[in-house]
Amino acid sequence: MSYARIEIAPSILASNFARLGEEIHTVEQAGADVIHVDVMDGHFVPNISIGIPVVESLRKATRLPLDVHLMIERPEEYIEDFVRAGATRVLVHQEATVHLDRALSMIREHGAEAGAAINPATPVLMLSDVLDKLDTVLVMSVNPGFGGQKFIRGALEKIRQLNQWRTRYNASFRIEVDGGVDLGNVAELAQAGANTFVAGSSIFHASDPAGATRQLHKLATEALSHKV
């Protein structure tokens, strides 16, 4: 099925923005599958990051899919602009909109893959009525807003539950995990059912970002191949 392939998604939030093009090239050459882009508005999360112009620049700098994670209020107002800027996938938070079904439909209508993200305190049950409109479910394993936080282990049970739903309903959405993903837990996450692994500090703050990218991919792929 379409979700079976492992993806490593380096998060540029942890990169050196003065050398962003070079850093993306490094992980791309090392086998990164996706570039994860965190967009924060200072309202939905207590931080401000990047916006549409940076996504446009990223689209020119890499051929990899851009996984644009909107940690913003009223995401419906910006979906079209981010897709036009070059987003391959747009992920909106369940907690940020009272019209999640409509937001997901808008993403697909504008030609991108649709995803929903849930915070650590949000149960996966909140997504049960939109499974047919999801290409990706993003499980936050830290509280969103800042990089470098410690992994919250409750995310594992959410991933297992989503994986069960995927099997039960013969669904094809990917399960993405973001927050505290590193060499010590990537295999366990893959065995639980995750497919896409967002890694920021564990890649860009490593002494060898290319090597860290390759090792994350190796550990996750091996765990998936050994899964019973």
C-alpha positions as a Markdown table, in Angstrom:
| # | Residue | x | y | z |
|---|---|---|---|---|
| 1 | Met | 0.0 | 0.0 | 0.0 |
| 2 | Ser | 1.1 | 3.6 | -0.5 |
| 3 | Tyr | 2.0 | 4.1 | 3.2 |
| 4 | Ala | 4.4 | 1.2 | 3.4 |
| 5 | Arg | 7.5 | 3.1 | 2.4 |
| 6 | Ile | 9.6 | 4.7 | 5.1 |
| 7 | Glu | 10.2 | 8.4 | 4.8 |
| 8 | Ile | 12.7 | 10.6 | 6.7 |
| 9 | Ala | 11.6 | 14.2 | 6.8 |
| 10 | Pro | 14.3 | 16.6 | 8.1 |
| 11 | Ser | 12.7 | 19.6 | 9.8 |
| 12 | Ile | 14.3 | 22.9 | 8.7 |
| 13 | Leu | 13.2 | 24.5 | 12.0 |
| 14 | Ala | 16.4 | 23.0 | 13.4 |
| 15 | Ser | 18.6 | 24.0 | 10.5 |
| 16 | Asn | 21.0 | 26.9 | 10.1 |
| 17 | Phe | 19.0 | 29.4 | 8.1 |
| 18 | Ala | 22.1 | 31.2 | 7.0 |
| 19 | Arg | 23.1 | 28.0 | 5.2 |
| 20 | Leu | 19.6 | 26.6 | 4.4 |
| 21 | Gly | 20.2 | 25.7 | 0.8 |
| 22 | Glu | 23.4 | 23.9 | 1.6 |
| 23 | Glu | 21.8 | 22.1 | 4.6 |
| 24 | Ile | 18.9 | 20.9 | 2.4 |
| 25 | His | 21.3 | 19.7 | -0.3 |
| 26 | Thr | 23.3 | 17.7 | 2.4 |
| 27 | Val | 20.2 | 15.8 | 3.6 |
| 28 | Glu | 18.8 | 15.4 | 0.1 |
| 29 | Gln | 22.1 | 13.7 | -1.0 |
| 30 | Ala | 22.0 | 11.5 | 2.1 |
| 31 | Gly | 18.6 | 10.1 | 1.1 |
| 32 | Ala | 16.0 | 12.3 | 2.9 |
| 33 | Asp | 12.6 | 11.7 | 1.4 |
| 34 | Val | 10.7 | 14.8 | 2.4 |
| 35 | Ile | 11.5 | 18.3 | 3.7 |
| 36 | His | 9.3 | 19.3 | 6.7 |
| 37 | Val | 8.4 | 22.9 | 7.0 |
| 38 | Asp | 7.0 | 24.3 | 10.3 |
| 39 | Val | 4.8 | 27.4 | 9.9 |
| 40 | Met | 4.0 | 29.1 | 13.2 |
| 41 | Asp | 1.9 | 32.3 | 13.8 |
| 42 | Gly | 2.6 | 33.2 | 17.4 |
| 43 | His | -1.0 | 32.6 | 18.3 |
| 44 | Phe | -1.8 | 28.9 | 17.8 |
| 45 | Val | 1.7 | 28.2 | 19.1 |
| 46 | Pro | 3.9 | 30.5 | 21.2 |
| 47 | Asn | 6.5 | 31.0 | 18.5 |
| 48 | Ile | 6.8 | 32.6 | 15.1 |
| 49 | Ser | 8.7 | 30.9 | 12.3 |
| 50 | Ile | 8.5 | 31.2 | 8.5 |
| 51 | Gly | 5.8 | 31.9 | 5.8 |
| 52 | Ile | 5.0 | 31.7 | 2.2 |
| 53 | Pro | 8.1 | 33.4 | 0.8 |
| 54 | Val | 10.4 | 30.8 | 2.4 |
| 55 | Val | 8.2 | 28.0 | 1.0 |
| 56 | Glu | 8.6 | 29.5 | -2.4 |
| 57 | Ser | 12.4 | 29.6 | -2.0 |
| 58 | Leu | 12.5 | 26.1 | -0.8 |
| 59 | Arg | 10.5 | 24.9 | -3.8 |
| 60 | Lys | 13.3 | 26.3 | -6.0 |
| 61 | Ala | 16.0 | 24.7 | -3.9 |
| 62 | Thr | 14.9 | 21.1 | -3.8 |
| 63 | Arg | 12.9 | 18.6 | -5.8 |
| 64 | Leu | 11.8 | 16.8 | -2.6 |
| 65 | Pro | 8.2 | 17.0 | -1.5 |
| 66 | Leu | 7.6 | 19.9 | 0.9 |
| 67 | Asp | 5.6 | 18.8 | 4.0 |
| 68 | Val | 4.1 | 22.1 | 5.2 |
| 69 | His | 2.9 | 21.9 | 8.7 |
| 70 | Leu | 0.5 | 24.8 | 9.5 |
| 71 | Met | 0.6 | 25.6 | 13.2 |
| 72 | Ile | -1.6 | 28.6 | 12.6 |
| 73 | Glu | -5.1 | 29.8 | 13.4 |
| 74 | Arg | -7.7 | 29.9 | 10.6 |
| 75 | Pro | -5.6 | 27.7 | 8.3 |
| 76 | Glu | -8.3 | 27.8 | 5.6 |
| 77 | Glu | -7.4 | 31.4 | 4.8 |
| 78 | Tyr | -3.8 | 30.4 | 3.8 |
| 79 | Ile | -4.2 | 26.9 | 2.2 |
| 80 | Glu | -4.3 | 28.1 | -1.4 |
| 81 | Asp | -1.3 | 30.4 | -1.0 |
| 82 | Phe | 0.9 | 27.7 | 0.5 |
| 83 | Val | -0.1 | 25.3 | -2.3 |
| 84 | Arg | 0.7 | 27.9 | -4.9 |
| 85 | Ala | 4.0 | 28.5 | -3.1 |
| 86 | Gly | 5.0 | 24.9 | -3.7 |
| 87 | Ala | 3.7 | 22.8 | -0.8 |
| 88 | Thr | 3.3 | 19.2 | -1.8 |
| 89 | Arg | 1.5 | 18.3 | 1.4 |
| 90 | Val | -0.4 | 20.6 | 3.7 |
| 91 | Leu | -1.1 | 19.6 | 7.3 |
| 92 | Val | -3.6 | 21.5 | 9.4 |
| 93 | His | -4.3 | 21.0 | 13.1 |
| 94 | Gln | -7.5 | 19.6 | 14.3 |
| 95 | Glu | -7.4 | 22.0 | 17.2 |
| 96 | Ala | -6.9 | 25.1 | 15.0 |
| 97 | Thr | -10.2 | 24.9 | 13.0 |
| 98 | Val | -13.8 | 24.1 | 13.6 |
| 99 | His | -14.1 | 23.2 | 9.9 |
| 100 | Leu | -11.5 | 20.4 | 9.6 |
| 101 | Asp | -13.5 | 18.5 | 6.9 |
| 102 | Arg | -13.7 | 21.7 | 4.8 |
| 103 | Ala | -10.0 | 22.5 | 5.3 |
| 104 | Leu | -9.0 | 19.0 | 4.1 |
| 105 | Ser | -11.3 | 19.3 | 1.1 |
| 106 | Met | -9.7 | 22.6 | 0.2 |
| 107 | Ile | -6.2 | 21.2 | 0.3 |
| 108 | Arg | -7.1 | 18.5 | -2.1 |
| 109 | Glu | -9.1 | 20.8 | -4.3 |
| 110 | His | -6.0 | 23.0 | -4.7 |
| 111 | Gly | -3.9 | 20.0 | -5.7 |
| 112 | Ala | -2.0 | 19.1 | -2.6 |
| 113 | Glu | -2.0 | 16.1 | -0.3 |
| 114 | Ala | -4.2 | 16.7 | 2.8 |
| 115 | Gly | -3.1 | 16.0 | 6.4 |
| 116 | Ala | -4.4 | 16.5 | 9.9 |
| 117 | Ala | -2.2 | 17.0 | 12.9 |
| 118 | Ile | -3.1 | 16.3 | 16.5 |
| 119 | Asn | -1.4 | 17.7 | 19.7 |
| 120 | Pro | -0.4 | 15.4 | 22.5 |
| 121 | Ala | -3.6 | 16.1 | 24.5 |
| 122 | Thr | -5.9 | 15.4 | 21.5 |
| 123 | Pro | -7.2 | 11.8 | 21.1 |
| 124 | Val | -7.1 | 10.2 | 17.7 |
| 125 | Leu | -10.9 | 9.7 | 18.0 |
| 126 | Met | -11.2 | 13.4 | 16.9 |
| 127 | Leu | -10.2 | 12.3 | 13.4 |
| 128 | Ser | -12.5 | 9.4 | 13.0 |
| 129 | Asp | -15.0 | 11.2 | 10.8 |
| 130 | Val | -12.5 | 12.5 | 8.3 |
| 131 | Leu | -10.3 | 9.4 | 7.7 |
| 132 | Asp | -11.5 | 9.3 | 4.0 |
| 133 | Lys | -10.1 | 12.8 | 3.4 |
| 134 | Leu | -6.7 | 12.1 | 4.9 |
| 135 | Asp | -3.5 | 11.4 | 3.1 |
| 136 | Thr | -1.5 | 11.9 | 6.3 |
| 137 | Val | -2.1 | 11.9 | 10.0 |
| 138 | Leu | 0.6 | 13.8 | 11.9 |
| 139 | Val | 1.0 | 12.7 | 15.6 |
| 140 | Met | 2.7 | 15.4 | 17.6 |
| 141 | Ser | 5.0 | 13.7 | 20.1 |
| 142 | Val | 5.9 | 17.1 | 21.7 |
| 143 | Asn | 3.9 | 20.2 | 22.4 |
| 144 | Pro | 4.2 | 22.2 | 19.2 |
| 145 | Gly | 6.0 | 25.5 | 19.0 |
| 146 | Phe | 9.7 | 24.8 | 19.7 |
| 147 | Gly | 12.3 | 22.3 | 18.6 |
| 148 | Gly | 14.5 | 20.1 | 20.8 |
| 149 | Gln | 11.8 | 18.9 | 23.2 |
| 150 | Lys | 11.7 | 15.5 | 24.8 |
| 151 | Phe | 9.6 | 12.8 | 23.2 |
| 152 | Ile | 6.2 | 12.2 | 24.8 |
| 153 | Arg | 5.7 | 8.4 | 24.9 |
| 154 | Gly | 1.9 | 8.6 | 24.7 |
| 155 | Ala | 2.3 | 9.2 | 21.0 |
| 156 | Leu | 3.1 | 5.5 | 20.6 |
| 157 | Glu | -0.3 | 4.4 | 21.6 |
| 158 | Lys | -1.9 | 6.9 | 19.2 |
| 159 | Ile | 0.2 | 5.5 | 16.4 |
| 160 | Arg | -0.8 | 2.0 | 17.2 |
| 161 | Gln | -4.5 | 3.0 | 17.2 |
| 162 | Leu | -4.2 | 4.8 | 13.9 |
| 163 | Asn | -2.4 | 1.8 | 12.4 |
| 164 | Gln | -5.3 | -0.5 | 13.6 |
| 165 | Trp | -7.8 | 1.8 | 11.9 |
| 166 | Arg | -5.8 | 1.8 | 8.8 |
| 167 | Thr | -5.9 | -2.0 | 8.6 |
| 168 | Arg | -9.5 | -2.2 | 9.7 |
| 169 | Tyr | -10.8 | 0.3 | 7.1 |
| 170 | Asn | -8.3 | -0.6 | 4.4 |
| 171 | Ala | -7.2 | 3.0 | 4.4 |
| 172 | Ser | -4.0 | 4.3 | 2.9 |
| 173 | Phe | -3.1 | 7.4 | 5.0 |
| 174 | Arg | 0.4 | 7.8 | 6.2 |
| 175 | Ile | 1.2 | 8.1 | 9.9 |
| 176 | Glu | 3.7 | 10.8 | 10.5 |
| 177 | Val | 5.4 | 11.5 | 13.9 |
| 178 | Asp | 7.0 | 14.8 | 14.9 |
| 179 | Gly | 8.9 | 15.7 | 18.0 |
| 180 | Gly | 11.9 | 14.1 | 19.7 |
| 181 | Val | 12.4 | 11.5 | 17.0 |
| 182 | Asp | 16.0 | 10.2 | 17.1 |
| 183 | Leu | 18.1 | 7.1 | 16.7 |
| 184 | Gly | 16.9 | 5.8 | 20.1 |
| 185 | Asn | 13.2 | 5.6 | 19.3 |
| 186 | Val | 12.8 | 5.6 | 15.5 |
| 187 | Ala | 12.7 | 1.8 | 15.4 |
| 188 | Glu | 10.0 | 1.5 | 18.0 |
| 189 | Leu | 7.9 | 4.1 | 16.2 |
| 190 | Ala | 8.2 | 2.2 | 13.0 |
| 191 | Gln | 7.1 | -1.0 | 14.6 |
| 192 | Ala | 4.1 | 0.9 | 16.1 |
| 193 | Gly | 3.1 | 1.8 | 12.6 |
| 194 | Ala | 4.6 | 5.2 | 11.8 |
| 195 | Asn | 5.9 | 5.7 | 8.2 |
| 196 | Thr | 7.1 | 9.3 | 8.1 |
| 197 | Phe | 9.6 | 10.5 | 10.7 |
| 198 | Val | 10.1 | 14.2 | 11.2 |
| 199 | Ala | 13.6 | 14.8 | 12.7 |
| 200 | Gly | 15.0 | 18.2 | 13.4 |
| 201 | Ser | 17.7 | 18.4 | 16.1 |
| 202 | Ser | 18.7 | 14.8 | 15.7 |
| 203 | Ile | 19.7 | 15.6 | 12.1 |
| 204 | Phe | 20.8 | 19.2 | 11.8 |
| 205 | His | 22.4 | 19.4 | 15.3 |
| 206 | Ala | 24.3 | 16.1 | 14.7 |
| 207 | Ser | 28.0 | 16.2 | 14.0 |
| 208 | Asp | 27.2 | 14.4 | 10.7 |
| 209 | Pro | 23.7 | 15.4 | 9.5 |
| 210 | Ala | 24.1 | 13.2 | 6.4 |
| 211 | Gly | 25.1 | 10.2 | 8.5 |
| 212 | Ala | 22.2 | 10.8 | 10.9 |
| 213 | Thr | 19.7 | 10.9 | 8.0 |
| 214 | Arg | 21.0 | 7.6 | 6.6 |
| 215 | Gln | 21.0 | 5.9 | 10.0 |
| 216 | Leu | 17.5 | 7.0 | 10.8 |
| 217 | His | 16.3 | 5.6 | 7.5 |
| 218 | Lys | 18.2 | 2.4 | 8.1 |
| 219 | Leu | 16.9 | 1.8 | 11.6 |
| 220 | Ala | 13.3 | 2.5 | 10.6 |
| 221 | Thr | 13.4 | 0.4 | 7.5 |
| 222 | Glu | 14.9 | -2.6 | 9.4 |
| 223 | Ala | 12.3 | -2.3 | 12.1 |
| 224 | Leu | 9.5 | -2.3 | 9.5 |
| 225 | Ser | 11.0 | -5.3 | 7.7 |
| 226 | His | 11.1 | -7.2 | 11.0 |
| 227 | Lys | 7.6 | -6.3 | 12.0 |
| 228 | Val | 5.3 | -9.3 | 12.5 |
